[in-house]
C-alpha cells in the first residue's frame, strides 16, 4: 500500500446491526441500523476526539457516522460489495452453482450483475490512498474492512472469509512507516 511514505492510523468501524430479515443478502441495500445511538456512545469512549470521519453513503453507516460527527465526509468507495442479482434475496434462494463458483474463487468471482471482492478491494484501497489525514475514522461495512485488512496482512483470497467483524465493532490499524 503506497501511503507516500507516511504513517496513517485508521479506525475502521462496522455499521450497527441492520434492520433486515435474517438470511437476506443485503450488500448494497440501503437499510437503516438498530441501536446506532448506543453504538455511537460506546465508540465515542474508544475513539480519539476531533478526528475526521468518513462513511459509506448507505444509511446503516451514515446514521452512525452522523452521531460521531455531525457532517461526516461521504465516499461511495466505502459502500459494501455489489452483490448484483443476489441483493435482497434469501441466501438459500441463490442458485447453489453460483455460490459454489464464489467459494471456488473467493477473490475473483462476481455475482451476476455485481462485483468481485478483488474489485471491492481495489476501490477501497483507492479511497485509503487518497486520504490526507494522519488519523481517521472510517464507518463502513464488513466487506470493505475485510478486503483492506486482507491486503495489509498479505492474506490470499482463500483466507479472506476467516476475517469476521461484529456489528458496531472497531478495528484500529496503523499503515505505512
C-alpha positions as CSV (number, residue, x, y, z in Angstrom):
1,X,0.0,0.0,0.0
2,X,1.5,3.3,-1.0
3,X,0.9,5.9,1.6
4,X,3.5,8.2,0.3
5,X,6.0,7.1,3.0
6,X,3.8,8.4,5.8
7,X,2.2,6.5,8.6
8,X,-1.6,6.6,9.0
9,X,-3.9,5.3,11.7
10,X,-7.3,4.2,10.6
11,X,-10.2,3.4,12.9
12,X,-12.4,1.1,10.9
13,X,-15.9,0.8,12.2
14,X,-18.5,-1.7,11.0
15,X,-22.1,-0.3,11.0
16,X,-24.6,-1.4,13.7
17,X,-26.9,-4.4,13.0
18,X,-29.1,-3.6,10.0
19,X,-32.9,-3.8,10.0
20,X,-33.3,-6.7,7.7
21,X,-34.8,-10.2,7.9
22,X,-32.3,-12.9,8.8
23,X,-30.8,-14.8,5.9
24,X,-31.1,-12.0,3.3
25,X,-28.2,-10.9,1.1
26,X,-28.2,-7.1,1.7
27,X,-24.9,-5.8,0.4
28,X,-25.9,-2.5,-1.2
29,X,-29.5,-2.4,0.0
30,X,-30.0,1.0,1.7
31,X,-31.4,-0.1,5.1
32,X,-31.2,1.5,8.5
33,X,-29.5,0.2,11.6
34,X,-30.6,-0.9,15.1
35,X,-29.2,0.9,18.1
36,X,-27.0,3.4,16.3
37,X,-27.1,5.8,19.3
38,X,-25.8,3.1,21.8
39,X,-23.1,2.1,19.4
40,X,-22.0,5.7,18.9
41,X,-21.9,6.3,22.6
42,X,-19.6,3.3,23.1
43,X,-17.4,4.3,20.2
44,X,-17.0,7.9,21.4
45,X,-15.5,6.5,24.5
46,X,-13.0,4.4,22.5
47,X,-12.1,6.9,19.7
48,X,-9.8,9.9,20.0
49,X,-11.8,13.1,19.6
50,X,-11.5,15.6,16.8
51,X,-10.7,13.1,14.0
52,X,-12.2,13.3,10.5
53,X,-15.0,10.8,9.9
54,X,-15.6,9.2,6.6
55,X,-18.6,7.0,5.8
56,X,-20.3,4.8,3.2
57,X,-23.4,6.6,1.8
58,X,-25.6,3.7,2.9
59,X,-27.9,4.8,5.8
60,X,-26.8,2.0,8.2
61,X,-23.3,3.6,8.1
62,X,-24.3,7.2,7.6
63,X,-26.6,7.2,10.7
64,X,-23.8,6.1,12.9
65,X,-21.2,8.4,11.3
66,X,-23.5,11.4,11.8
67,X,-23.8,10.6,15.5
68,X,-20.0,10.6,15.7
69,X,-19.5,13.8,13.7
70,X,-22.5,15.9,12.5
71,X,-21.3,16.3,8.9
72,X,-19.1,13.3,8.1
73,X,-17.5,13.0,4.6
74,X,-19.3,10.5,2.4
75,X,-17.5,8.4,-0.2
76,X,-19.1,5.9,-2.5
77,X,-15.9,3.8,-2.5
78,X,-16.8,2.8,1.1
79,X,-20.1,1.1,0.0
80,X,-20.4,-2.6,0.6
81,X,-19.7,-5.1,-2.2
82,X,-22.3,-5.0,-5.0
83,X,-24.0,-8.4,-4.9
84,X,-25.9,-7.7,-8.2
85,X,-28.8,-10.0,-8.7
86,X,-28.3,-11.5,-5.3
87,X,-29.3,-8.3,-3.5
88,X,-32.4,-8.6,-1.4
89,X,-32.7,-12.3,-2.0
90,X,-32.6,-15.0,0.7
91,X,-29.1,-16.7,0.6
92,X,-30.9,-20.1,0.3
93,X,-32.7,-18.9,-2.8
94,X,-29.4,-18.1,-4.6
95,X,-28.5,-20.9,-7.1
96,X,-26.1,-23.4,-5.5
97,X,-23.9,-23.4,-8.6
98,X,-23.4,-19.6,-8.2
99,X,-22.5,-19.9,-4.5
100,X,-20.1,-22.8,-5.3
101,X,-18.5,-20.7,-8.0
102,X,-17.9,-17.9,-5.5
103,X,-16.5,-20.3,-2.9
104,X,-14.1,-21.7,-5.6
105,X,-12.8,-18.2,-6.5
106,X,-13.3,-16.1,-3.4
107,X,-11.5,-13.1,-4.8
108,X,-12.3,-13.1,-8.4
109,X,-16.0,-14.3,-8.7
110,X,-18.6,-11.6,-9.2
111,X,-22.2,-12.4,-8.6
112,X,-24.3,-11.8,-11.7
113,X,-24.6,-8.1,-12.2
114,X,-22.3,-7.4,-9.2
115,X,-18.6,-7.0,-8.4
116,X,-15.9,-9.3,-7.2
117,X,-14.2,-8.9,-3.8
118,X,-11.0,-8.0,-5.7
119,X,-12.9,-5.1,-7.4
120,X,-14.1,-4.1,-4.0
121,X,-10.6,-4.2,-2.7
122,X,-9.3,-2.0,-5.5
123,X,-11.8,0.7,-4.8
124,X,-11.3,0.6,-1.0
125,X,-7.5,0.8,-1.4
126,X,-8.0,3.8,-3.8
127,X,-10.0,5.5,-1.1
128,X,-7.3,5.0,1.5
129,X,-4.6,6.1,-0.9
130,X,-6.4,9.4,-1.3
131,X,-6.6,10.1,2.4
132,X,-4.6,13.1,3.6
133,X,-5.2,13.0,7.3
134,X,-2.7,11.1,9.5
135,X,-5.6,9.6,11.5
136,X,-9.2,9.0,10.5
137,X,-12.4,7.2,11.4
138,X,-14.0,5.2,8.6
139,X,-17.6,3.9,9.1
140,X,-18.2,1.2,6.6
141,X,-19.1,-2.5,6.0
142,X,-17.6,-5.8,6.9
143,X,-16.7,-6.5,3.2
144,X,-14.7,-3.3,3.0
145,X,-12.9,-3.9,6.3
146,X,-12.2,-7.5,5.3
147,X,-10.6,-6.7,1.9
148,X,-8.5,-3.8,3.4
149,X,-7.1,-5.9,6.3
150,X,-6.6,-8.9,3.9
151,X,-4.4,-6.6,1.8
152,X,-2.4,-5.2,4.7
153,X,-1.9,-8.6,6.2
154,X,-0.9,-10.2,2.8
155,X,-3.7,-12.8,3.0
156,X,-4.6,-14.8,-0.1
157,X,-8.3,-14.6,-1.1
158,X,-9.0,-18.1,0.2
159,X,-8.3,-16.8,3.8
160,X,-10.5,-13.7,3.5
161,X,-13.7,-15.3,4.8
162,X,-11.9,-16.0,8.1
163,X,-11.8,-12.3,8.8
164,X,-15.1,-11.5,10.7
165,X,-16.3,-8.3,12.3
166,X,-19.1,-7.8,14.7
167,X,-21.8,-5.2,14.1
168,X,-20.6,-1.9,15.6
169,X,-17.0,-3.2,16.0
170,X,-13.9,-1.0,15.9
171,X,-10.7,-2.2,14.3
172,X,-7.7,0.1,14.5
173,X,-4.8,-0.3,12.1
174,X,-1.5,1.6,11.5
175,X,-0.3,1.5,7.9
176,X,2.8,3.0,6.3
177,X,6.0,3.8,8.0
